[in-house]
Amino acid sequence: MAQAGKGKLNFRCPSCFMRDLDIDMFYDKEKKEYYCIRCQYRGTEEDVLAKNEMARFRYGDMMHRITKFDFE
């Protein structure tokens, strides 16, 4: 998805990312904030980075093969 106004980086919307949607955020230079056109999320760069880091815990073991299940 193309961005209307490029910021420093392509950020993913943390609200959509929690629902397994990969949506790029747009950058408003006047307000100096990022926003999502799908869910109306708005936030500063620090806020977006913090919430995206929080969401990454879901995929922490994605690249590890789990072979032992010791639930008992």
N, C-alpha and C positions, 0 to 999 in steps of 0.2 A: 504494500500500500504506500503510495507516495505521500510525502508530507507537504503541507501547504507552506509552512515556514520552517526551514531547517534550524534546529538548535545545534548544540555541540555534538550530541549523539542521538541515535535513534532509540527512544525509550519505548518500552511496552507499557500499556495501561495496566496498573496493578489490580484494579477491580475486575477487568475482563480476564486477566491472566489467572486469577483465582477460579474463574469459571471455565478454564481451559480454552480461552480465546486469545489468539495472538494478534493484538491490535496495536499498531503504532500510534503514538500520541503526536499531536500537533503542538507547535510552540507559538505563543503570543508574545511578540517582542515588546509591545507596549506595557503589558501587565507582568512580563517576565515570569510566565508560568506555562506549564504544559496542560493540555486538555485533550479529552477523548470525545470523539463525535458519536461514538456508539452508546456510551453509558453516562455521559455528562460529568465524568470525573475531572477535577481540576486540582493542580498542586504544583508546588515549587520543585525544583530539581532535587533538593535534599529529601523532600517528602516522597517523591516518586522512587528514588533510589532506596530509601529505607523500607518502603512497602514492597518493592520488588525483591529485596533481600529476604524479607519475611516470607514471601511466597515461595522462595527457592527450596525451603525445607521439604516440600512435597517431592522434589526430584533428587534428593540427596544421595540415594542409593540406586539411582537409575542405571549406572554403569557397572554395578556390582552384581555378580550372579550369586543368588542365595541358594545354598545347597543343603543347609542344615536347619531344621525347624525343631527347636526344643521348647515347645510350649508347655510340656508336662512337668 
